[in-house]
Structures are given as C-alpha cells and as structure tokens.
Amino acid sequence: MAAGAGFYAGSLFATIIIIITLSLLNKWEKVFLASKGTKSINLVTKDAPDIIGKVEKVLNKHGIAITTIQIYRNVIRDSLDIIAAVTTTPGLNISSLSNDLTSHGEVSDVEI
C-alpha cells in the first residue's frame, strides 16, 4: 500500500526488514527443530494386519517415539502410505533404522 501511495522508500525499507526477519526466523526454526530431534518418516507398506505394531516396535528399538501418525490406504497399489512425525534421540543411525524397517519385507519404501 505504501508503494501505491508513492512512499517508495518506506516500502523498500519494510521489504528489506521483512526479508531479513524471515531469513533469521528460518534459521532459528531449523536450529530449534534439529535440537528437538523432530523428523518425519514416510513409509510405503503392504496392507497387512499388525503392520503398524511391527513398525512401532522397530521405531521403539531405535529410541524413536511417534508423536503423530497418518495412514492412507492406496487402493491402486494395495498398500498403505504411513506418514509419522517422530521424536528421535541424538546419534540416530538412519541407515540401520531403514534396514530394520525394510527387513520384514512388508515395508517397501522408507523416507526419513
């Protein structure tokens, strides 16, 4: 609105302040979330009984706690898409976690 009213210097100043603030908040958010150990895990699994229990058992073995979980049934592939927000511990071995999740044969895709 300031630029439309002819106040170009004020609108340029406000734009610069907003960009600096957003970039600083972005960095602060990354530091805050990284220290908390919050991650998102996306899995594609066979639509099998007790798959959620098996996945949760593997996650607990690695010291991971599920905070929220969303499960979507993919009728075309006859699979489940599982999206979980998790809290991790420092020093998490992601490759070991991925191997443990896929070792059951029911998990076909893991994205952390």
N, C-alpha and C positions, 0 to 999 in steps of 0.2 A: 504494500500500500504506500510505503514511503517513496518508492521509486516512481509510482504513478503520480504522486503529488509533486514530483520534481526534487525530492530530497535524496539525491543520488549518493552523496557522501555518507549519510546516515544509513541508508540501505546497504551500501558496500561494507561499512563497519559492522553492522549487525550480521551480515552474511559471514564475514570472517570470524567473528566471535562464535557463531553457531557451528561452523566447521571445526574450529579448534575444540570447542566443548564436546562435540560428538566424537571426535577422534580420541580425546582424553577419556571419555566415558567408555568407549570401545576397549581401550587398553586396560582400563580398570576392571571392566567386566570380565575380560579374559583372565586376568590375574586372580580375581575373586573366584571364578568358577574353576580354574585349574587347581587352586589351593583346596577347594572343597572336594575335588575328585568326582565331579558330576560328569557323566558321559551318557551317550545314547547308544544303545545296541539294537541293531536291526537284524532279525533272523528270518529266514525262509525255511519252514519245516514241513514235513509230511503231516497230513491231518490224521494224527494217530492219538489214541487215548493216552492220557497221562504225559503228554509231551511237555506241558508246562511244568509239571513236577520234576521231570528229568532236567529241564533247562535250569530251573531254580536250584536244584541240587548241585549242578556244575558251578553255577554262579556263587553259591554259598561256599563251595570248596575253595574258591579263589578269593574269598573275603569280600564279595560284592553283594550289596543289598539293593533290592529292587524298590524304587520309590513309586513309580507309576508304570503301568503296562497297558498296551493297546493291542488287541488281537483282531486281525481281519482275515476272513475266510476268502481265499481266491478259488472260486468255483472252476474257472477255466483250467488252472494248473492242479487242482485238487490239493491245495497246500494252505498253510497258514502263514500270514505275514505278522510277525511279532515285533513290536516296537516298544522297547523298555528304556525308561530313564533310570539310571543306576548310580549309586554312590560307591566309589572304589577306594581302595586303600593305596597308599603310596607304594611305588615299586611294582605295580601290576605288570605281569608278563603277558602281554596281549597275544603273542603267538601261541603260548601254552594254553591260554583260555580258548582261543579259536580252535586249536587242535582238539581239546577236550569236548567242545561243543559239537564238532563235526564227527567225532569218533563213534557216536551212537548210530550213525547212518541215517538218522531221521532229520538232521539239520543239514540242509544243502547249501545255504549261503549265510555267511556271517559278516556283518559290517559294524565296526566299532568306531 
